[in-house]
Amino acid sequence: MFPIELSTPSQEFVLCWQTAGRHLSIKGDGAISWLKSELTPPFLEHLSFRLGNQLFFIRLVDVDERAQMPGNLKGLMSVAKGCNGHACLMHMKKVDGEWQVLNSDWGLTSISTQHSINPVDLLSDENIEMTDWELQDFAVEVVRDQIKNKLGGEIMSRNSNPSVYPSIWFVGENGPEWVAVRMTSYPNPEPAHDCDLDKVAASCVQISEVGNTADVTIFNADQKFEDNSPILPILRGHAASIKFDGLKKVTS
């Protein structure tokens, strides 16, 4: 189960986070695709992005230990491992009232090697199949966008761990609601990680009795569905298509 994280990040962290995001955007020069670029809990990583066929998950570190940084290294390592990506630290320092990226170039330090890294140097032409965690993150983002842009709901938190539910908390017309996003990758008939909806509902009842499911099927955009058509893998950075019929209320 996923306990909702309602704490608001400190203003110092927000300023630090904004500085780090601007720095990465400049270094990426339009080539990076953001995965996490909003201050929405939980904070397994503070920022994350895809560049080419590689994923980067970043935790900010205040070298003077004055600002409170949400999350922890365990969370960072779990999402990086689950997505087959790179876990990185970005060391930050407040100088004359302004946050600065401490290290040169991209400012990233690999946790595995303890050395500075340039994401461009890690790119390759290899086709990398997306992990269940990556696909779940994609599915959660699809549902989040519908809640936010079509239903007008306010997102409280989003969670992409495929084995942890609920996936999303949002404020609906009558208050908080939760969503269990169940991702299926074609041609599998069942969700990659399903859940016991009764247990999820019981764990959420103190906050809300209103729950939803969101079933999202993902497949390669070039997939053909005729008999004997080969199953195409879903590749990182390549086009994918989805089937999603909207939220369905959970009935107890």
HULINGI-V326407 format. One record per residue. RES is the residue in one small letter. PSI is psi in whole degrees, 0 to 359 (999 if undefined). Layout:
BEGIN
[[RES PSI] [RES PSI]]
END
This chain:
BEGIN
[[m 159] [f 103] [p 130] [i 136] [e 110] [l 354] [s 141] [t 130] [p 148] [s 157] [q 325] [e 318] [f 319] [v 314] [l 319] [c 315] [w 319] [q 319] [t 315] [a 317] [g 318] [r 319] [h 314] [l 323] [s 319] [i 315] [k 325] [g 336] [d 43] [g 359] [a 347] [i 148] [s 117] [w 138] [l 305] [k 114] [s 25] [e 155] [l 60] [t 124] [p 161] [p 161] [f 72] [l 314] [e 162] [h 324] [l 150] [s 151] [f 162] [r 136] [l 116] [g 234] [n 20] [q 147] [l 143] [f 128] [f 127] [i 134] [r 129] [l 144] [v 122] [d 110] [v 339] [d 357] [e 41] [r 326] [a 141] [q 121] [m 116] [p 155] [g 189] [n 173] [l 326] [k 317] [g 317] [l 314] [m 325] [s 317] [v 323] [a 318] [k 317] [g 330] [c 6] [n 49] [g 188] [h 124] [a 125] [c 153] [l 146] [m 111] [h 129] [m 151] [k 137] [k 120] [v 122] [d 42] [g 2] [e 138] [w 141] [q 148] [v 124] [l 318] [n 160] [s 174] [d 232] [w 339] [g 15] [l 139] [t 126] [s 131] [i 325] [s 325] [t 344] [q 17] [h 154] [s 146] [i 149] [n 112] [p 327] [v 326] [d 344] [l 358] [l 153] [s 176] [d 4] [e 136] [n 120] [i 122] [e 137] [m 141] [t 168] [d 323] [w 317] [e 316] [l 321] [q 320] [d 319] [f 313] [a 317] [v 322] [e 322] [v 313] [v 318] [r 316] [d 320] [q 317] [i 316] [k 314] [n 331] [k 324] [l 346] [g 20] [g 151] [e 121] [i 126] [m 319] [s 157] [r 140] [n 126] [s 3] [n 119] [p 347] [s 10] [v 131] [y 154] [p 165] [s 327] [i 140] [w 136] [f 162] [v 113] [g 197] [e 329] [n 21] [g 193] [p 143] [e 152] [w 159] [v 131] [a 107] [v 118] [r 108] [m 134] [t 134] [s 126] [y 137] [p 16] [n 130] [p 341] [e 155] [p 146] [a 322] [h 101] [d 177] [c 162] [d 103] [l 328] [d 319] [k 321] [v 314] [a 318] [a 324] [s 342] [c 353] [v 332] [q 337] [i 317] [s 145] [e 3] [v 116] [g 162] [n 155] [t 153] [a 107] [d 118] [v 122] [t 133] [i 139] [f 158] [n 134] [a 338] [d 6] [q 134] [k 150] [f 13] [e 162] [d 139] [n 10] [s 135] [p 149] [i 119] [l 134] [p 156] [i 112] [l 142] [r 129] [g 358] [h 164] [a 139] [a 153] [s 162] [i 158] [k 119] [f 121] [d 16] [g 179] [l 145] [k 128] [k 142] [v 126] [t 132] [s 999]]
END
